[in-house]
């Protein structure tokens, strides 16, 4: 199980920048000031990107710690917490 956590850490770490890239690419492709739909509004894209960027950064941090085996032993009670 610990090896699965470790290798999925790489997946999370690499997936996070890809998520941000595709969001920005989608925004650049869909923003049109002359458009009538909500997807063409730049404000919607700013809100979406500003919400999902910290989430993606959290994925990167989680993936880094998983790769460094920080989750190999989880405390079972409060006495094990340093």
C-alpha positions in Angstrom: 0.0 0.0 0.0 2.9 2.4 0.8 4.3 1.9 -2.7 1.0 2.7 -4.2 0.9 5.9 -2.2 4.4 6.8 -3.3 3.7 6.3 -7.0 0.3 8.0 -6.9 2.2 10.9 -5.3 4.0 11.4 -8.6 0.7 11.3 -10.4 -0.8 14.0 -8.2 2.4 16.1 -8.4 2.3 16.0 -12.2 -1.4 16.3 -12.6 -1.6 19.6 -10.7 0.3 21.8 -13.2 -1.5 20.1 -16.1 -4.9 21.1 -14.5 -3.7 24.7 -14.3 -2.4 24.6 -17.8 -5.6 23.3 -19.3 -7.7 25.8 -17.3 -5.7 28.7 -18.7 -5.7 27.2 -22.2 -9.5 26.8 -22.0 -9.9 30.3 -20.8 -7.8 31.7 -23.6 -9.7 29.7 -26.2 -13.2 30.6 -24.9 -12.9 34.2 -23.8 -14.6 36.4 -26.4 -15.9 39.8 -25.4 -18.4 39.8 -28.2 -19.8 36.4 -27.2 -23.2 36.1 -25.6 -22.7 32.9 -23.6 -21.4 32.6 -20.0 -18.4 30.7 -21.2 -17.2 33.7 -23.1 -17.2 36.0 -20.1 -13.7 36.6 -18.7 -15.0 37.1 -15.1 -16.3 33.5 -15.0 -12.8 32.2 -16.1 -11.0 34.4 -13.5 -13.2 33.0 -10.8 -12.8 29.4 -11.9 -9.0 29.7 -12.2 -8.7 31.5 -8.9 -10.6 28.7 -7.1 -8.9 25.8 -8.7 -5.3 27.1 -8.6 -5.0 26.7 -4.8 -6.6 23.3 -5.0 -4.0 22.2 -7.7 -1.2 23.6 -5.5 -2.6 21.5 -2.7 -2.4 18.4 -5.0 1.2 19.2 -5.7 2.0 19.5 -2.0 0.1 16.2 -1.2 2.0 14.5 -4.1 5.3 15.7 -2.9 4.7 14.4 0.6 3.4 11.1 -0.7 6.5 10.7 -2.8 8.7 11.4 0.2 6.9 8.7 2.1 5.5 11.1 4.8 2.3 9.1 4.8 3.9 5.7 5.3 3.0 5.6 9.0 0.0 7.4 10.2 -0.5 7.9 13.9 -3.1 5.7 15.5 -3.6 7.8 18.6 -2.6 11.2 19.9 0.4 9.9 21.8 2.2 9.1 18.5 2.0 12.7 17.4 5.2 14.5 17.9 
